Amino acid sequence: MSQKLRVALIGCGMMAGNHLNYFREIREKDPEITEIVAMCDVDGERAKNLANKAGDFQSIPPTYNDLEKMLKNEDIDAVDIVTTHFNHHVSTIACLEAGIHVVVEKPFALSKSRSDDAGCRKKE
């Protein structure tokens, strides 16, 4: 790999801590594979706390409490979405539309409905 995969974590709660541990393990095996370049959570303090834990094995990434702002300001190759289930599709769609690779913690959505009030946009 010629350059590190720049990853952002979206959702910084308890399960994201587990994901962070996996990123740590990857980094310990080969520090040139990936780097966490941003963290986003609606609770800014939660994002900062997890970013500080990432600082144990890499530089502390910037934090955001607004997904659109993070996507606009950061150079991201992929995201690891670990938000609450009802929000998975919203974050996933925004990232895919921005051309970013996505790993999403199951489930992708709570139903197969594509209604506008569920946060999905219908393609014209």
N, C-alpha and C positions, 0 to 999 in steps of 0.2 A: 504494500500500500504506500503510495507516494505522499499522502498527507493524512493527518488525523481526521477522523469523522467527527464533525462538530455536532454535538447532541444537546438538546434542551429537555429538561424534565418539566412536564406540565402536570401540576398536582403534587403537593409536597407533604401529604399526610403520612400516616403510618405505613401504608404499602409502598410508598415512594422511598422510604428508608430502606426497605428490602431491595428495591431496584438499585438504589445507590450502592449498596453492598456488592451487588453484582458488577457494577461499573468499577468499583474498587478492585475486585478480583481480576477483571480484565486488564486494568491498568498495571497491576502488580506483575502480570504475566508479560505484558508488552506495553510500555508507556506510550508507544507511538501509534496505537490503534485508534484511540478515541479520547475525546476531552468533553467534559460537560461545560458548555459555554453560556448557559443561562438556565434559570429556574423561574417558574411562574406558578403562582397560587393566588386565589382571591384573598387569602389571608397573607398579607405581606410579611408579617413576622414569621409565619410558618415557613415561607420561602427562604427568608434570611437564615433561619435556624438550620435548614437542610443544606443551604449553600455553605454555611460555616463547617458543617460536617464534611462536605466535599473538600473543603480546604485542608483536611487531614491528609489527602493524597494527591491533590492538584491545587492550582490557584483557585481562589474563591470566585465562583461565577457571579455575574450580576443577577439581580432578582427583579421580578415584575409581579404586579397584581393585575395586569391587563394583557391578555393574550395578543391582541392586535398590536399593541405598542411593542411587545417583545418581537413579534414577527417583523415589524417595520425596522427595528433598531439593531437586530442581531443577525449575523451571518450563520445560519443554521442549515445543516445537511439533513438532520433527522430529529424527530421528537419521540420521547417516551411518554405516553399519556397515561397518567395514573390518577385521574380525577374521579369524582363520584360517578356512578354508572349513568345517571340520567344526563350527564354532560359529555359523555364520551363522544357522541356523534358531532356535537357542536365544535369541540376542539379539533377533532379529526378532520372534519370538512374544511375548516379554516386553514389548517396546515396543508392539506392536500391541494387546496386551491392556490396556496402560496408556493407550490412545487416542492414541498418538503416531504421526505420519507417519514412514514408513521409506524410506530409500534404502539398498539393500544391494548391496555389491560382489559380482559373480557368483562362484560359483553360490549360489543360495538354500540348497540342500542337496546332499549328495553322492549321495543316492539318493532314490527316490520312496517308500521305506519309511516307515511312520508308527509304528514300534514305540516303546514306552515307553523302552527302553534307548537309543534314538537321541536322547532328550531331548524328544520331542514328547508332548503330552498328548492322549489321545483324548477327544473330546467325547461326553458321555453322552446 
